[in-house]
Amino acid sequence: MSEAAASATLKKLPKPRMRGIQQQYWHRSIIFSVAASLGVAFAWKILVTDKRKKAYEDFYRNYDPDEDFVRMVKTGVMSVKWDDIKDDFKAYDK
């Protein structure tokens, strides 16, 4: 190859872009990271939090803490002096 052909080939190549490469890389990375974290947070809310909240609502809709207390006392999970509190729970005494 002659010198003229070699220099013509070199002149046709564009100069490499050396400024702003790292800034462009970080800019893209930050945008992607924010978008991914927002997507994961939204998916977590829909798939986990909303279902958990609905389960709690369903449980406490029909939950009677007094009845649960009496059940625990009768099964022996809790030990209390039943004579002292019997008057408060006459409706549950069966």
C-alpha positions as CSV (number, residue, x, y, z in Angstrom):
1,M,0.0,0.0,0.0
2,S,1.3,3.4,-0.9
3,E,1.7,6.3,1.5
4,A,-1.0,8.3,-0.3
5,A,-3.5,5.4,0.1
6,A,-2.7,4.9,3.7
7,S,-3.0,8.6,4.6
8,A,-6.4,8.8,2.7
9,T,-7.7,5.8,4.7
10,L,-6.6,7.5,8.0
11,K,-8.3,10.7,7.0
12,K,-11.6,9.0,6.4
13,L,-11.8,7.6,9.9
14,P,-13.6,9.8,12.4
15,K,-11.8,11.0,15.5
16,P,-12.7,9.0,18.6
17,R,-14.9,10.7,21.1
18,M,-12.8,11.0,24.2
19,R,-14.7,13.6,26.2
20,G,-17.8,12.9,28.2
21,I,-17.7,9.1,27.8
22,Q,-17.7,8.4,31.6
23,Q,-20.4,11.1,32.2
24,Q,-22.6,9.6,29.5
25,Y,-22.1,6.1,31.0
26,W,-23.0,7.3,34.5
27,H,-26.0,9.2,33.3
28,R,-27.4,6.1,31.6
29,S,-26.6,4.0,34.6
30,I,-28.4,6.3,37.0
31,I,-31.5,6.6,34.8
32,F,-31.6,2.8,34.5
33,S,-31.1,2.3,38.2
34,V,-33.9,4.7,39.1
35,A,-36.3,3.2,36.6
36,A,-35.5,-0.4,37.8
37,S,-35.9,0.5,41.5
38,L,-39.2,2.2,40.8
39,G,-40.4,-0.8,38.9
40,V,-39.4,-3.2,41.7
41,A,-41.0,-1.0,44.3
42,F,-44.3,-0.9,42.3
43,A,-44.2,-4.6,41.8
44,W,-43.5,-5.2,45.5
45,K,-46.5,-3.0,46.5
46,I,-48.8,-4.8,44.1
47,L,-47.7,-8.4,44.7
48,V,-46.8,-8.4,48.4
49,T,-48.1,-5.4,50.3
50,D,-51.6,-5.2,48.9
51,K,-52.2,-8.9,49.4
52,R,-50.9,-8.7,53.0
53,K,-53.1,-5.7,53.7
54,K,-56.1,-7.6,52.4
55,A,-55.3,-10.7,54.5
56,Y,-55.1,-8.5,57.6
57,E,-58.4,-6.8,56.8
58,D,-60.1,-10.2,56.3
59,F,-58.7,-11.5,59.6
60,Y,-59.7,-8.5,61.7
61,R,-63.1,-8.1,60.0
62,N,-64.4,-11.1,62.0
63,Y,-61.9,-11.2,64.9
64,D,-63.3,-11.0,68.4
65,P,-60.4,-10.6,70.9
66,D,-62.6,-11.4,73.9
67,E,-63.7,-14.7,72.4
68,D,-60.1,-15.5,71.6
69,F,-59.1,-14.7,75.1
70,V,-61.7,-17.0,76.6
71,R,-60.6,-19.7,74.1
72,M,-57.0,-19.4,75.2
73,V,-57.9,-19.5,78.9
74,K,-60.0,-22.6,78.5
75,T,-57.3,-24.4,76.5
76,G,-54.7,-23.6,79.1
77,V,-52.5,-21.3,77.0
78,M,-53.1,-18.5,79.5
79,S,-53.5,-19.0,83.2
80,V,-55.8,-16.5,85.0
81,K,-58.0,-16.5,88.0
82,W,-61.2,-17.2,86.1
83,D,-63.3,-16.3,89.2
84,D,-62.0,-12.8,89.1
85,I,-62.9,-12.1,85.5
86,K,-65.9,-14.4,85.0
87,D,-68.4,-11.6,85.3
88,D,-66.8,-9.7,82.4
89,F,-67.1,-12.7,80.1
90,K,-70.5,-14.2,81.0
91,A,-71.6,-14.1,77.3
92,Y,-68.6,-16.4,76.4
93,D,-68.9,-18.8,79.3
94,K,-70.3,-21.9,77.8
